[in-house]
Amino acid sequence: MRQEELQESIERLSASISPELVKRSMDRLLAEEGEELGGGINAMRLVRYLLGEPELTDAQLVWAYDSVKSSLGDCIEQVPSLYYFSGD
């Protein structure tokens, strides 16, 4: 994926991200692919799913995640059944 296309995808996601979208996407990922080894869903995996781009390179995925991390965290905090665990 070209950088310009990725930027457009990130902008579309940023404009449409909501607690409902995040919850629905996490539920689908859990149903279709299951949990990570440690439980839950890795944020990078969620961002890849939300963008609909399974073939992103690691560098592109990190850039996309950094771009939506704040709004993604805000959405997760608004859904009582979800929590955002940061391993940083």
N, CA, C and O atoms as a GROMACS GRO file, in nm:
protein
  352
    1MET      N    1   0.084  -0.117   0.000
    1MET     CA    2   0.000   0.000   0.000
    1MET      C    3   0.089   0.124   0.000
    1MET      O    4   0.186   0.132   0.075
    2ARG      N    5   0.055   0.217  -0.084
    2ARG     CA    6   0.131   0.341  -0.090
    2ARG      C    7   0.100   0.426   0.032
    2ARG      O    8  -0.006   0.413   0.094
    3GLN      N    9   0.194   0.513   0.066
    3GLN     CA   10   0.180   0.599   0.184
    3GLN      C   11   0.057   0.690   0.174
    3GLN      O   12  -0.012   0.713   0.274
    4GLU      N   13   0.031   0.741   0.055
    4GLU     CA   14  -0.084   0.830   0.037
    4GLU      C   15  -0.215   0.755   0.062
    4GLU      O   16  -0.307   0.809   0.124
    5GLU      N   17  -0.222   0.632   0.014
    5GLU     CA   18  -0.342   0.550   0.035
    5GLU      C   19  -0.361   0.519   0.183
    5GLU      O   20  -0.472   0.522   0.235
    6LEU      N   21  -0.251   0.488   0.249
    6LEU     CA   22  -0.258   0.459   0.392
    6LEU      C   23  -0.303   0.583   0.469
    6LEU      O   24  -0.385   0.572   0.560
    7GLN      N   25  -0.251   0.698   0.433
    7GLN     CA   26  -0.291   0.822   0.500
    7GLN      C   27  -0.441   0.845   0.484
    7GLN      O   28  -0.508   0.886   0.578
    8GLU      N   29  -0.493   0.820   0.365
    8GLU     CA   30  -0.637   0.836   0.341
    8GLU      C   31  -0.718   0.737   0.425
    8GLU      O   32  -0.822   0.773   0.481
    9SER      N   33  -0.671   0.614   0.434
    9SER     CA   34  -0.739   0.514   0.516
    9SER      C   35  -0.739   0.554   0.664
    9SER      O   36  -0.839   0.537   0.733
   10ILE      N   37  -0.627   0.606   0.710
   10ILE     CA   38  -0.617   0.650   0.849
   10ILE      C   39  -0.712   0.767   0.874
   10ILE      O   40  -0.778   0.772   0.978
   11GLU      N   41  -0.718   0.859   0.781
   11GLU     CA   42  -0.808   0.974   0.796
   11GLU      C   43  -0.954   0.930   0.799
   11GLU      O   44  -1.034   0.983   0.877
   12ARG      N   45  -0.990   0.833   0.714
   12ARG     CA   46  -1.128   0.781   0.715
   12ARG      C   47  -1.159   0.713   0.848
   12ARG      O   48  -1.266   0.732   0.905
   13LEU      N   49  -1.063   0.634   0.897
   13LEU     CA   50  -1.083   0.568   1.026
   13LEU      C   51  -1.095   0.670   1.138
   13LEU      O   52  -1.182   0.658   1.224
   14SER      N   53  -1.010   0.768   1.138
   14SER     CA   54  -1.014   0.872   1.242
   14SER      C   55  -1.147   0.946   1.243
   14SER      O   56  -1.197   0.983   1.349
   15ALA      N   57  -1.203   0.966   1.126
   15ALA     CA   58  -1.331   1.037   1.116
   15ALA      C   59  -1.448   0.950   1.158
   15ALA      O   60  -1.552   1.002   1.201
   16SER      N   61  -1.434   0.818   1.148
   16SER     CA   62  -1.548   0.730   1.175
   16SER      C   63  -1.536   0.649   1.303
   16SER      O   64  -1.632   0.582   1.342
   17ILE      N   65  -1.421   0.652   1.368
   17ILE     CA   66  -1.402   0.568   1.486
   17ILE      C   67  -1.498   0.609   1.596
   17ILE      O   68  -1.520   0.727   1.623
   18SER      N   69  -1.555   0.507   1.660
   18SER     CA   70  -1.651   0.530   1.767
   18SER      C   71  -1.643   0.411   1.864
   18SER      O   72  -1.592   0.305   1.828
   19PRO      N   73  -1.693   0.430   1.985
   19PRO     CA   74  -1.694   0.316   2.077
   19PRO      C   75  -1.770   0.196   2.020
   19PRO      O   76  -1.729   0.081   2.040
   20GLU      N   77  -1.878   0.221   1.950
   20GLU     CA   78  -1.957   0.112   1.892
   20GLU      C   79  -1.878   0.037   1.785
   20GLU      O   80  -1.881  -0.086   1.780
   21LEU      N   81  -1.807   0.111   1.700
   21LEU     CA   82  -1.726   0.048   1.596
   21LEU      C   83  -1.615  -0.036   1.658
   21LEU      O   84  -1.591  -0.149   1.614
   22VAL      N   85  -1.549   0.016   1.758
   22VAL     CA   86  -1.441  -0.057   1.824
   22VAL      C   87  -1.495  -0.184   1.890
   22VAL      O   88  -1.437  -0.291   1.874
   23LYS      N   89  -1.603  -0.173   1.963
   23LYS     CA   90  -1.663  -0.288   2.031
   23LYS      C   91  -1.705  -0.394   1.929
   23LYS      O   92  -1.674  -0.512   1.946
   24ARG      N   93  -1.774  -0.352   1.825
   24ARG     CA   94  -1.819  -0.445   1.721
   24ARG      C   95  -1.700  -0.515   1.654
   24ARG      O   96  -1.703  -0.635   1.628
   25SER      N   97  -1.596  -0.439   1.626
   25SER     CA   98  -1.477  -0.495   1.561
   25SER      C   99  -1.406  -0.593   1.653
   25SER      O  100  -1.359  -0.698   1.608
   26MET      N  101  -1.396  -0.560   1.781
   26MET     CA  102  -1.332  -0.652   1.875
   26MET      C  103  -1.413  -0.780   1.890
   26MET      O  104  -1.356  -0.889   1.897
   27ASP      N  105  -1.545  -0.768   1.895
   27ASP     CA  106  -1.630  -0.887   1.903
   27ASP      C  107  -1.611  -0.976   1.781
   27ASP      O  108  -1.603  -1.098   1.794
   28ARG      N  109  -1.604  -0.915   1.663
   28ARG     CA  110  -1.584  -0.993   1.540
   28ARG      C  111  -1.448  -1.062   1.540
   28ARG      O  112  -1.436  -1.179   1.505
   29LEU      N  113  -1.344  -0.988   1.579
   29LEU     CA  114  -1.211  -1.048   1.583
   29LEU      C  115  -1.206  -1.166   1.681
   29LEU      O  116  -1.147  -1.269   1.650
   30LEU      N  117  -1.267  -1.150   1.796
   30LEU     CA  118  -1.271  -1.260   1.893
   30LEU      C  119  -1.345  -1.380   1.837
   30LEU      O  120  -1.300  -1.494   1.854
   31ALA      N  121  -1.456  -1.357   1.771
   31ALA     CA  122  -1.536  -1.466   1.715
   31ALA      C  123  -1.465  -1.535   1.599
   31ALA      O  124  -1.470  -1.657   1.586
   32GLU      N  125  -1.399  -1.456   1.514
   32GLU     CA  126  -1.338  -1.512   1.393
   32GLU      C  127  -1.199  -1.569   1.417
   32GLU      O  128  -1.162  -1.672   1.359
   33GLU      N  129  -1.120  -1.502   1.502
   33GLU     CA  130  -0.980  -1.539   1.516
   33GLU      C  131  -0.938  -1.575   1.658
   33GLU      O  132  -0.830  -1.630   1.678
   34GLY      N  133  -1.022  -1.545   1.755
   34GLY     CA  134  -0.990  -1.578   1.894
   34GLY      C  135  -0.898  -1.476   1.959
   34GLY      O  136  -0.860  -1.375   1.899
   35GLU      N  137  -0.864  -1.506   2.084
   35GLU     CA  138  -0.780  -1.416   2.164
   35GLU      C  139  -0.632  -1.436   2.134
   35GLU      O  140  -0.591  -1.536   2.076
   36GLU      N  141  -0.556  -1.337   2.175
   36GLU     CA  142  -0.410  -1.350   2.172
   36GLU      C  143  -0.369  -1.450   2.280
   36GLU      O  144  -0.453  -1.489   2.362
   37LEU      N  145  -0.246  -1.493   2.282
   37LEU     CA  146  -0.198  -1.587   2.382
   37LEU      C  147  -0.221  -1.537   2.524
   37LEU      O  148  -0.262  -1.614   2.611
   38GLY      N  149  -0.195  -1.411   2.550
   38GLY     CA  150  -0.212  -1.355   2.683
   38GLY      C  151  -0.354  -1.310   2.712
   38GLY      O  152  -0.382  -1.259   2.820
   39GLY      N  153  -0.445  -1.329   2.617
   39GLY     CA  154  -0.584  -1.287   2.632
   39GLY      C  155  -0.609  -1.157   2.559
   39GLY      O  156  -0.516  -1.080   2.534
   40GLY      N  157  -0.732  -1.133   2.524
   40GLY     CA  158  -0.770  -1.009   2.459
   40GLY      C  159  -0.725  -1.000   2.315
   40GLY      O  160  -0.697  -1.101   2.250
   41ILE      N  161  -0.719  -0.877   2.266
   41ILE     CA  162  -0.682  -0.850   2.128
   41ILE      C  163  -0.570  -0.746   2.127
   41ILE      O  164  -0.581  -0.642   2.191
   42ASN      N  165  -0.466  -0.775   2.055
   42ASN     CA  166  -0.354  -0.683   2.040
   42ASN      C  167  -0.402  -0.560   1.964
   42ASN      O  168  -0.473  -0.572   1.864
   43ALA      N  169  -0.362  -0.442   2.011
   43ALA     CA  170  -0.406  -0.317   1.948
   43ALA      C  171  -0.362  -0.308   1.802
   43ALA      O  172  -0.436  -0.254   1.719
   44MET      N  173  -0.246  -0.358   1.769
   44MET     CA  174  -0.200  -0.355   1.630
   44MET      C  175  -0.291  -0.440   1.542
   44MET      O  176  -0.324  -0.401   1.429
   45ARG      N  177  -0.331  -0.554   1.592
   45ARG     CA  178  -0.423  -0.641   1.519
   45ARG      C  179  -0.557  -0.571   1.498
   45ARG      O  180  -0.618  -0.582   1.392
   46LEU      N  181  -0.604  -0.501   1.600
   46LEU     CA  182  -0.729  -0.428   1.589
   46LEU      C  183  -0.719  -0.316   1.485
   46LEU      O  184  -0.810  -0.298   1.405
   47VAL      N  185  -0.610  -0.243   1.486
   47VAL     CA  186  -0.592  -0.134   1.389
   47VAL      C  187  -0.587  -0.191   1.247
   47VAL      O  188  -0.648  -0.135   1.156
   48ARG      N  189  -0.515  -0.299   1.228
   48ARG     CA  190  -0.509  -0.363   1.096
   48ARG      C  191  -0.651  -0.401   1.051
   48ARG      O  192  -0.687  -0.381   0.936
   49TYR      N  193  -0.729  -0.456   1.142
   49TYR     CA  194  -0.867  -0.496   1.111
   49TYR      C  195  -0.953  -0.374   1.080
   49TYR      O  196  -1.027  -0.374   0.982
   50LEU      N  197  -0.943  -0.271   1.163
   50LEU     CA  198  -1.022  -0.150   1.142
   50LEU      C  199  -0.991  -0.083   1.008
   50LEU      O  200  -1.080  -0.028   0.943
   51LEU      N  201  -0.865  -0.089   0.968
   51LEU     CA  202  -0.826  -0.030   0.841
   51LEU      C  203  -0.861  -0.120   0.722
   51LEU      O  204  -0.866  -0.074   0.608
   52GLY      N  205  -0.885  -0.248   0.750
   52GLY     CA  206  -0.916  -0.341   0.642
   52GLY      C  207  -0.797  -0.369   0.554
   52GLY      O  208  -0.812  -0.397   0.435
   53GLU      N  209  -0.678  -0.360   0.611
   53GLU     CA  210  -0.555  -0.378   0.534
   53GLU      C  211  -0.466  -0.485   0.598
   53GLU      O  212  -0.373  -0.452   0.671
   54PRO      N  213  -0.495  -0.612   0.571
   54PRO     CA  214  -0.416  -0.719   0.635
   54PRO      C  215  -0.271  -0.727   0.590
   54PRO      O  216  -0.190  -0.792   0.656
   55GLU      N  217  -0.237  -0.663   0.481
   55GLU     CA  218  -0.102  -0.673   0.426
   55GLU      C  219  -0.010  -0.556   0.461
   55GLU      O  220   0.094  -0.539   0.398
   56LEU      N  221  -0.047  -0.476   0.559
   56LEU     CA  222   0.039  -0.363   0.597
   56LEU      C  223   0.174  -0.413   0.646
   56LEU      O  224   0.182  -0.514   0.715
   57THR      N  225   0.278  -0.342   0.610
   57THR     CA  226   0.410  -0.375   0.664
   57THR      C  227   0.413  -0.334   0.811
   57THR      O  228   0.327  -0.258   0.856
   58ASP      N  229   0.510  -0.383   0.884
   58ASP     CA  230   0.522  -0.347   1.026
   58ASP      C  231   0.538  -0.196   1.043
   58ASP      O  232   0.477  -0.137   1.132
   59ALA      N  233   0.618  -0.134   0.958
   59ALA     CA  234   0.639   0.011   0.967
   59ALA      C  235   0.510   0.087   0.941
   59ALA      O  236   0.480   0.184   1.011
   60GLN      N  237   0.433   0.044   0.843
   60GLN     CA  238   0.306   0.110   0.813
   60GLN      C  239   0.207   0.091   0.928
   60GLN      O  240   0.134   0.183   0.964
   61LEU      N  241   0.206  -0.028   0.985
   61LEU     CA  242   0.115  -0.057   1.095
   61LEU      C  243   0.148   0.027   1.218
   61LEU      O  244   0.058   0.078   1.284
   62VAL      N  245   0.274   0.041   1.248
   62VAL     CA  246   0.316   0.124   1.362
   62VAL      C  247   0.275   0.268   1.337
   62VAL      O  248   0.225   0.335   1.428
   63TRP      N  249   0.296   0.318   1.217
   63TRP     CA  250   0.258   0.455   1.184
   63TRP      C  251   0.107   0.473   1.198
   63TRP      O  252   0.061   0.573   1.254
   64ALA      N  253   0.029   0.377   1.146
   64ALA     CA  254  -0.116   0.385   1.156
   64ALA      C  255  -0.160   0.381   1.302
   64ALA      O  256  -0.246   0.459   1.344
   65TYR      N  257  -0.102   0.290   1.380
   65TYR     CA  258  -0.138   0.279   1.521
   65TYR      C  259  -0.108   0.409   1.595
   65TYR      O  260  -0.191   0.458   1.672
   66ASP      N  261   0.010   0.464   1.572
   66ASP     CA  262   0.045   0.592   1.637
   66ASP      C  263  -0.054   0.702   1.601
   66ASP      O  264  -0.082   0.790   1.682
   67SER      N  265  -0.106   0.697   1.480
   67SER     CA  266  -0.199   0.800   1.434
   67SER      C  267  -0.336   0.790   1.501
   67SER      O  268  -0.403   0.892   1.519
   68VAL      N  269  -0.378   0.670   1.538
   68VAL     CA  270  -0.513   0.653   1.596
   68VAL      C  271  -0.512   0.609   1.742
   68VAL      O  272  -0.618   0.588   1.801
   69LYS      N  273  -0.394   0.596   1.800
   69LYS     CA  274  -0.382   0.543   1.937
   69LYS      C  275  -0.467   0.620   2.037
   69LYS      O  276  -0.537   0.559   2.118
   70SER      N  277  -0.464   0.751   2.033
   70SER     CA  278  -0.537   0.832   2.130
   70SER      C  279  -0.688   0.813   2.116
   70SER      O  280  -0.757   0.790   2.215
   71SER      N  281  -0.739   0.823   1.994
   71SER     CA  282  -0.883   0.807   1.975
   71SER      C  283  -0.927   0.664   2.000
   71SER      O  284  -1.038   0.641   2.048
   72LEU      N  285  -0.843   0.568   1.968
   72LEU     CA  286  -0.875   0.428   1.996
   72LEU      C  287  -0.885   0.406   2.147
   72LEU      O  288  -0.979   0.342   2.194
   73GLY      N  289  -0.790   0.458   2.221
   73GLY     CA  290  -0.794   0.447   2.367
   73GLY      C  291  -0.917   0.513   2.426
   73GLY      O  292  -0.978   0.458   2.518
   74ASP      N  293  -0.953   0.630   2.374
   74ASP     CA  294  -1.073   0.700   2.421
   74ASP      C  295  -1.199   0.614   2.398
   74ASP      O  296  -1.286   0.606   2.484
   75CYS      N  297  -1.207   0.552   2.282
   75CYS     CA  298  -1.323   0.468   2.250
   75CYS      C  299  -1.329   0.347   2.343
   75CYS      O  300  -1.436   0.313   2.394
   76ILE      N  301  -1.216   0.284   2.365
   76ILE     CA  302  -1.213   0.166   2.452
   76ILE      C  303  -1.256   0.203   2.593
   76ILE      O  304  -1.328   0.127   2.658
   77GLU      N  305  -1.212   0.318   2.641
   77GLU     CA  306  -1.249   0.362   2.777
   77GLU      C  307  -1.398   0.387   2.792
   77GLU      O  308  -1.450   0.383   2.904
   78GLN      N  309  -1.469   0.412   2.684
   78GLN     CA  310  -1.612   0.440   2.690
   78GLN      C  311  -1.699   0.315   2.688
   78GLN      O  312  -1.820   0.324   2.704
   79VAL      N  313  -1.638   0.199   2.669
   79VAL     CA  314  -1.712   0.073   2.667
   79VAL      C  315  -1.677  -0.002   2.795
   79VAL      O  316  -1.564  -0.049   2.810
   80PRO      N  317  -1.772  -0.014   2.887
   80PRO     CA  318  -1.742  -0.075   3.018
   80PRO      C  319  -1.683  -0.216   3.012
   80PRO      O  320  -1.605  -0.253   3.099
   81SER      N  321  -1.718  -0.294   2.911
   81SER     CA  322  -1.668  -0.431   2.904
   81SER      C  323  -1.528  -0.442   2.844
   81SER      O  324  -1.470  -0.550   2.840
   82LEU      N  325  -1.472  -0.329   2.798
   82LEU     CA  326  -1.339  -0.329   2.740
   82LEU      C  327  -1.242  -0.253   2.828
   82LEU      O  328  -1.281  -0.164   2.904
   83TYR      N  329  -1.117  -0.287   2.818
   83TYR     CA  330  -1.015  -0.207   2.883
   83TYR      C  331  -0.891  -0.205   2.794
   83TYR      O  332  -0.866  -0.297   2.716
   84TYR      N  333  -0.816  -0.100   2.809
   84TYR     CA  334  -0.696  -0.078   2.728
   84TYR      C  335  -0.575  -0.107   2.815
   84TYR      O  336  -0.547  -0.033   2.910
   85PHE      N  337  -0.504  -0.212   2.784
   85PHE     CA  338  -0.385  -0.248   2.859
   85PHE      C  339  -0.265  -0.208   2.778
   85PHE      O  340  -0.247  -0.253   2.665
   86SER      N  341  -0.183  -0.124   2.835
   86SER     CA  342  -0.062  -0.081   2.766
   86SER      C  343   0.058  -0.146   2.832
   86SER      O  344   0.079  -0.133   2.952
   87GLY      N  345   0.136  -0.213   2.754
   87GLY     CA  346   0.255  -0.280   2.806
   87GLY      C  347   0.378  -0.193   2.801
   87GLY      O  348   0.489  -0.241   2.825
   88ASP      N  349   0.361  -0.065   2.769
   88ASP     CA  350   0.477   0.026   2.757
   88ASP      C  351   0.544   0.044   2.890
   88ASP      O  352   0.643   0.117   2.900
   0.00000   0.00000   0.00000
